Amino acid sequence: MKLATRQNENAKVPWYKSFLFTIIIWFFPLALIPILVIIYDSNKTIIKNIEESYYNDIKQVSSLESRFINNWFKYREIDIKAWAEVKSTKELLKELIINFQDSSQDLTTFVKSGIYRKSIIVLGGDFYSLSHRYDYIEDIFLIDTHGNILFSVEKKSDLSTNILEGANRTSKFAEAVKKTLKDKNAHFSDLEHYKPASNAITGFLQYLFLTM
């Protein structure tokens, strides 16, 4: 009679209070911990590999882009030196300098004179063709050693001004011109919002050559 009573009492015990369930509850986390550790380490390894892969890809792309940019500027420097040696370039700048000195006029008046226009028509054609032929050339300047802008294809507000003393004397363009006049090497001005170009982002490459 008592045995039957215990069986009935055991039968009434809920499953979640059973001894077996209690053992599972205690040991399952212990068994789960090594699995979580393995998953965590695996994820760390995967993430590290992905990060290293992205880093290497970015490094390689940056290296290629850097090489491309350096080569691009290298060839532009070769171009500007070659154009400076062209006979018509030397002749035009030499003629403009001599005519300006002989005119006894201020620069603004001189660039509006008939003798100036005649020089541009006769010797300036190559510059207009050059600027239209290459999409990376916005303008071409001829500047004397005093900083006077004697020629500009685009004829914007900086034509007939002095880049070293005028309104644009604080520009990166002016700083690069100073460097070129000092060491006679080609220099790039870096990019800037240049006011005469409607504040467009502009960069200048200049080179000094002798005309006399």
Buried (B, 14 or more C-beta within 10 A) or exposed (E): EEEEEEEEEEEEEEEEEEEEEEEEEEEEEEEEEEEEEEEEEEEEEEEEEEEEEEEEEEEEEEEEEEEEEEEEBEEBBEBBEEBBEEEBBBBBBBBBBEBBEEBEBEBEEBBEBEEBEEBBEEBBEBBEEBBEEEEEBBBBBBBBEEBBBBBBBBEBBBBBBBBBEBEBBEBBBBBBBBBBBEEEEBBBBEEBEBBBBEEEEBBBBBBBEEBE
